[in-house]
């Protein structure tokens, strides 16, 4: 079979595609709340889910049709969709990360010292409940 893909190549493509999908879908769900106001958040999430499930339903028959027309067409169409997705993501101009509040080093150290104090006390010196 000349021109056939070997099993390792197919597995590499499937694994890399699944990894890219996992990263993209996670980032997509996390970014929605930074792109849409709170009053429109439920509508935006519902539209994203509807789009995802619509593509899942329409994609296989469309891919089969394109494959029947020409073997390279479904792959070219998929590559074009990824390129358009990349362009759309690059056009987003809003910050996609929320401000992070990091605890101070002092607060972290104080928590450790309190826990160490409670754990390392002799058994007879454990705090008791008030009577």
ABEGO torsion letter per residue (X at the ends): XBGBBBAAAAAAAAAAAAAAAAAAAAAAAAAAAAABBAAAAAAAAAAAAAAAAAAAAAAAAAAAAAAAABAAAAAAAAAAAAAAAAAAAAABABBABBBBBBBBAAAAAAAAAAAAAAAABBAAABBBBBX
